[in-house]
Amino acid sequence: MSTGLEQNEAKVPARVLMPPYLVLSDFLDETTVAGLLEYALGRQGDFAPTQLASGKLDPSIRVSAAMRDLGKYRQILQDAILALVPRLIAQLQVTPFEPSKLETQLVAHGDGAFYKRHTDTQTARYDELDNLRVLSGVYYFNAEPKAFDGGALRLYAIGGKAGENFVDVEPAHNSFLVFPSWAPHEVMPVNCPSKRFIDSRFAVNCWLHRKR
């Protein structure tokens, strides 16, 4: 397990707010991870190009493929994540909340995939939302041996000079990254020489909601 709370306080000037984050290693048992990968590979034909929050496709901003159906693995992830909520609230120092919903998305980042800087909170008109995203999580997994590089999630600081202060979190196999949904972040470009689906950077994007 690693946390970005202490290390960033020493590196970033006081006027800059670096979002807190938490990385949990060995998040799922080996059997579950292998099953999730097999499930993703078996559903390759159901992955579709990812859209922006507006519902539009824009390959200048986001390139990847995704699907919402996680089968039995959604419940497994939900149980594991909801059990962590008190710890996440404490360690990430967010305002206590009661989770109202867990939103999930299975994503494959192949060769050349990326997602430009964005936040996860602005997904629709505020007055149309019953639930608001509070915490964002990314569960990473991949075939082994790993056959891609890149794909780090870059968390940007609030304040200071644009783009100068950030931290890159590598997509380590079977790890779970959590950070506040308001944090600006970016998926750095992926390099996958084989261009095979099995060699993609796989992830399950997760968003914990609270009632508006």
N, C-alpha and C positions, 0 to 999 in steps of 0.2 A: 504494500500500500504506500502511496505517496500523496502528499498534499502540497498545494501551491500557496498555502497561507503564509508560512514563515519565510520561505526562500524569496518570495517576491517583495516582502516588506524591506528586505535588505538591498535589493537591486533597483527598486523603482523609487523615484523622488516622491516625497510626501504629497505633493499636489496631484499626483497621478493615482488613480484607483485601478489596481489590477484585480480583475474578478477572481474570487476564490474558486478553487476546483478541487476535486478529489478523484483519485484513480484507485480502483480496487482490482487487484490482480487475482487470477484463478477464481473468477467469479462464479462459474458453473462447473459441475463435475465433468470429467472427461467424456463419459457416455452421453451426457446431454449435449455437449458441444459437438461431438461427432454426429449426433442425430440431427442437430440444427443445420449443420453443413450439408448433410445428405438431403435434408428437406429442401434447402435452398437450391441445390443442384437439380433436384427432381422437378422443381417448379420454374426452371429457367425460362420456359416459354411464357410464363405469366408476368415476368418483369416487364415494365414499361418505362419509357423515358420519364425522368422526374420533372415535375412541374414546379413553378414558383407558387408563392402563396396566392397569387392572383388567379391561378389555374392555367396560366400560359406556359408554353415551352420557350425557353430562351437559352440556347447553347452558349451564349456569350457570358452568362451568369452561372449556369448550373448544367453539369453533364454527369449523369449517372442513370441507373435503372432501379426501379423500386416496385414493391407490391405491399399491400396492407395485410394480407392473410398470413399469419404465422402458425396456423394450425394449433396443435397442443402446446407449442412453445410460447405462445403468448401468455397463457396462464402460468407457466413455469416462471417466466420473467416477471410477470406481475407480482406473483407471490414473493419472489426474492427482493424486488425493488420496494414494495410496500412495507416489507418488514424493516427496511433500512431508513424509512422516513424520519423517525426521531433522531437518528444519528446524523443524517444529512442536514437536517435543520440546525443541529448543534454545531457541526463541524464547518458548514458553509455559512453559518451566521445569518441565515435568512429569517424573516419574520415567521413565527410558527403558523402553520396552516393545516387544515384537514384535507387530505387528497380527495378530490371529487371524481377524478378520472385519470386513467393512464392511456395515453395515445401512443401507438407504436407504428413503425414503418421499417420494413426490411429493405436494405439498400445494397446494391453491388456497384462498386467503383472499379471499372476496368481501366484499360490503358487510356490516358489522357483525361480521365474524369476529374472534376473539381467542383467547388461551390464557392463563389466569391463572398466577400465579407457581408454578413447579415446578422440579424438578431432573430430569436424565435418567438418573441412576444407579439409581433405585429402580423397576425395571420388573417385578420378580417376586421371589419368595422367594430369598434369597441362596443357600441350599443347593440350589436347583433350577437354578441358572445354571451353564453351562459357560464362558460368556464374559461379561466385564464391560465396560460402556461406560467408556471412558477420555476420549476427546475427542468433542465434539459439533461438527458443522459444518452450516452452512446456505448453500446455493447459491441466490442470488436471480436471478430473471429475470422479465420482464414484456413485454407488448406496448408498442410505442412509437407515438405519445407516451403516456407514463404517464397512466392515467386514474383513479388512486386516490391517497389520501394516508393517513398513519398507518401502522400496521403495523411500527413500529420494534421491534427486539428489545431489551428492557430487561434489562441485567445488574445484579444486586444485589450489594452488598458483604456479606461475612460479618462480623458484629459491629456495634457501634454501635446507634443507634436504628433500629427496624424501618422499612424503606422510605425512609430519609432519604438514603442514599448509593447511587447507581446511575449507570449510563451508558446512554444510548440509542444503538443502532447502527441507522442507517437502512437499509432494504432496497434498496440501490442495484442497478440492473440489471447483470447479469453480474459480480457480486461474490460472494466466498466468505468467510464469517465462521466462525472456529474459536475454541472456548473449552473449558475443562475441563468434563466432563460433571457434575461435582459442583456447578457454579456455579448458584445460583438465578437463574432468568430468566423472562421473561414476554413474550408477543407482544401488543403494544398494539393496541387496536381499529383496524380498517380502515374507511375511508370510501370507498365506490365508488358514486358517484351513479348511474351507468348501470345498475348491477346486472347487467351482462353478464359472462358467464364469461370472455371474452377480456380483460376489463379487470381481472381478479383480480391479487392479489399472489401470484405463483407462487414456489414454493421447493422445493428438494430437501433434506430433512432427512437428515443423514448421521451415523452413529455409528461410530467406530473402537473395536473391542473388543480386549481381551487375554484370554488364557486365565486362568481362576480358579486 
